[in-house]
Amino acid sequence: MGESQERARRVLTAAGIDPGRLAGVRPLAGGTYNTVEELRLTDGTRCVLKAAPTAPGLRYEARLLHSEAVFSRAAEEAGVPAPRTLHADDTPEVRHLLQTACPGAPWDDSLTDAERADLRGELGRQVARLHRVTGPGYGYPSGALGPLAPDWRTAFTAMFDAVLDDARRYRARLPRPADEVARTARAAHDALDEVTVPRPVHFDLWQGNILVDRTSDGPRIGGLIDGERMFWGDPLADFVSLALLDDIEKDEAFLAGYRQGGGHAALGRAERLRLALYRAYLYLIMLVETVPRAVDEGHERWVQEAVAPELVAALDEIKAAGA
């Protein structure tokens, strides 16, 4: 019996599921951090098993699977399609997570323009529902950066500083020095004080983490997956990955659906400043994580050519606002 089979049987047992029901294990592609496998049971049920890596990563990446279990509960409370947690190990590191499988396949370019517009509207309504859930504090629920904070400024500045510390520690290649990035970001910190209620932020809602289920009535959102990078904070932060390396204001269908779902999507000066901060944060992560992950030359080139300029643009936007 291989390592995957043994791990699957062990986790099924811990979840109270007869390991004799295991019919097969296969790896799932698309994951960029955890090992992800599909478990097929003898009755046709599919589950997803995630195993955390043992290699070093960024500071915020400790206990990511705990954060994913928290996201699962928030999505369930909101009535948003997402994996539900069947079992999470109770060790301090949270090395394994067993979840239900959602229908569909990752969003791709095979959709027609009309289908895409309908789905972006549906996605907007679902994200708005998710953002109605409230949390117990601000920051990463994993505790990777310490306890939840009482206010968003305290939490977000700690998150931002942590990834800059990682950049220094790993000697990551940034388009501007880490100290300069920190000084620029500080100029926009006052805008963070407008956030007064912690909401669940997935923060990784690019197309690969949105499943599309092609039903007889047409394509529908099958699930929002890989919520491991979630935090409690400003719902506006989700707009960054929803328009990865682009501008959310171009996505009229999503914004219309988000407003229909009760979400606040008016982008004034303070909102744009916060969006610039969140863009800078995500693009810093994408640049710095290439070092501990030892990415290949092609990916490193793409990050420097596509992501680094977006970090510079976000920082320049903060400077131009005269924050």
N, C-alpha and C positions, 0 to 999 in steps of 0.2 A: 504494500500500500504506500502511495507517494505522500510527500509532505502535505500537499494540498488536501488530499482525502483525509489524512489524519487530523489536520486542523479543522476541517469542515465537520467531521464527526464529533470532535471535542466541543466545538462551539454549539452544535445542535443539541448535544447532551446538556450543556449548561443552560440552553434556552428551553429545556423541557420537551424537546422534540426527539423522538426515537431515532437514533443515528442509523438504524436499519432502514429508514425510509430514504436515505440518500441514494439517488440514482446516478448522479453525475456531477462533476465540477468542471467548469470551464472559465478561463480568464476573460475578463471584460476589458476591451481596449478603451483608451481615452483618458484613463486616470493619469494624473501627472504627479501624484505624491504617494498615496496609499496603494497597496496591492488590492485589487478588486476582482472578485470572482462571483460567478453565478452558480448557485446550488440548485439543482433540479431534484425534486422529491418524487417518490414513486407515484403519487397521485397527480403529478403534473404541476404542482405548486413550484414557483420559482422564488428564491430568496437571493439576497445580495450580501456577501460577506466581505467586509473591509478589514484589512490588517495594516497597522501602522508600520512605517519603516523604522529601522534601527539606526540609519545613517544620520549624521548631524543635519540640522536645518536652521531656519530662522527662529528667533526667540518665540514669536507668537505661534509657531507651529507645534509646540508641545501640547499634547492632549487634544489634538484636533477632533478626534472621534467623539470626545465628550461634547464639544460644541455642535457636532452634527446631530447628536441625540437631542440636544436642546432645540435645534432648528426643527427637527422632526416633530417635536411636541408643539412648537409654535405654529407650524403649518397645519397640524391636525386641529388645533384650536381655531384657526382661521378658516378651516374648510378648504384649504388649498391642496391640490394633488401633489404629493411628495412621498418619499419612502417613509414608512412607519417603523419604529424601532422594535425589534423582537427580543433582542438581548444585547447588552453592553457589558463587557467584563468590568468587574468592580475593583480592579487593581488601580493604584494611583496613576499609572501611565495610560490606562484605557487602550489596550493594544488591539482589541477586536470589537467589531460592531456588526450585528446581524440585523438586516432590514428586509422589509417586503420589497418586491420588485414592482416598478411602475410600468405600465404599458407604453409601447412606442420605441422610437429610436431617436438619437440626437438630431436636432434641427439641422437640415442641410440645405443645399441650394436647389433642390428639385421641386420646390413649391412654386406655384404660379404667383403672379403679383397679387391677384385677388385673395388667394389662400394666405399669402404672407400677411396682407393687411388685416384679414380677419383674425389670424392667430396673434398678431401683435396687439390688437385690441383686446382679445381674450386674456393675453398675458398681462396687459395693463390692469385689467380688472382683478386678476388674481393677486398681483403684487400689491395692489391697493388694499385688498382684504388682509393680506399678510401684515401690512403695515398698521393695521388697526390693533394688533396685539401689543400689549405693553409688557415691559420687562422689569426685573427687580433692581436694576442699576445699569451702569454704562460700562462697556468694554467687552472683552472676550470672556464668555462664561467658563472657559476651560481653566481660568486662573493662571494662564501661562505668563501673564504680565502682572500678576497680583490680583487682589480682590476687585470686584466691581466697584466703580467709582460713583460718588453721589452726583456728579455733574459731567456733562459731555466734554467740556473743555479739558478737564483733568484726564478723562479717559483717552480722548483722541490724541492729545499731545504726548501722552505716555506711549501710545501705539506708534506714533510718528517717530518719536525719539528712539524707540526700540529698533525700528528698521534701519535708522541711520547708524545706530550702534553696530548693527549687523554689517552694514556697508563698510564701516571702519575695520571691524574685526576680520572680515573676509577680504578686505582690500578690493572691494567691488569696483568695477569701472563705471563711474557716473559721469554724465555730461557736465556737471558742475560739482565743485567740492562739497562734501557733506556739511561742513560748517556754513557755507553759503546757502545751501538748501534750507538748513534749519533757520537761518536769519530771515530768509524770504517768507517762509511759512509762518513764523511768529507774527509777522505783520498782519495776518488775517485771522488771528486767534479770537479777536473780539466777536467775529461773526458766529463762532461756535456757541456763544452764550444764548443765542435765540432758540436753541434746541432744549426743550424742557421736559420731554417725555421720552424714555428709552423705548425704541421699537426694534423688532428683529430685522437685521440687515443681512441678506444672504452674501452679498459682495462678490459673487462669482457667477453671475447669471449671463455669461456669454452663451452663444447658441449651443455649444457642446453640452451644457448642463441643463438644457431645456428639451425634454422628450416630446416628440410629436407622434400622436397615435392616429393612424389613418383608419378611421372608422367608416362604416357604410354611409354615414351622413356627412363625411368630409373630415379633414384633419382637425384634431383637437389637441390641446396641451395635455400630454399624458402624465407629466410630473416635472417638478423642479428638483433636480438631484444635486448631490455633492454639496450639501450645506455645511461642510466642515469648517469653512472659513467665516462662518457667521459671527456677528457681534451684536450687542445691544447698543443702539445709537441713533443716529440721524437717518431716517428713511431715504433722504435725498442721496445718500451714499450709494444706494443700489443703482442709481442712474448711470454710474460710471461703467460698470461691467455690462449693463444692458445696452450701452453704446460704446463698446470697447474700441479704443483708439479713434473715436468719432464723437459726434455731438448729439446728445439726446434730443435737442430741440428739432432736429431733422426728422425724428421718428414720430410723426403726427398721429399715426394710428395707435401706437402705444400710449402716448400722452392723453389722447382722447379716451381710451379705455381706462386709464389710471384715474382720470377725473370722474368718469362714470362710476367707478368703484368707490368714490369718496376720497381719493387721494389728492393731496395738495401739490399742484404742479406749476404754480406761478413762480417764475424765476426772476426775482429782482436782484439788486446789487448784492445783498447779503447771501442769497441762495447761490449766486454765481461764484462768490468768493469761497463758500463752503465746497461747492462742486470742484473748484480748482484745487483746493486742499485735498479732497478725496481722490481726484485724478492723480495728483502728485504722489499720494500715498500708495495707490495701486501700482503705478508705474515704477516707483522705487522698489516695491516688492518684486516686480517682474525682472528688474535689472539685477537686484542683489541675489535673488535665489539661484541665478545661473551658476554661482560659484560653488555652493555646497552640493548642488545637483550635478556638477561637472558636465554641463550640456555640451553637445558637439559643436563644431565650428560653425555649421550652418545656422543652428539656433542662436548662437551667440551673435552672429552677424545680423540676423533678423531683429534681435532685441536692440542692438545698437542702431540699426537703421530705421526701425519702425517705432520702438518704444521710447528710446532716449529723446528724440525730438518732441514727443508728446509731453514728457516730463518738463522739458524746457519751456514748452508753450504754456503749461499750467503755471509754472513759476513766473513767467513773464506776465501772465494775466493778473496774478496777484500784485506784481509790481506796478502794472499799468493802472490798476484800480486805486493806487495810492492809499492802500489800507494802512 
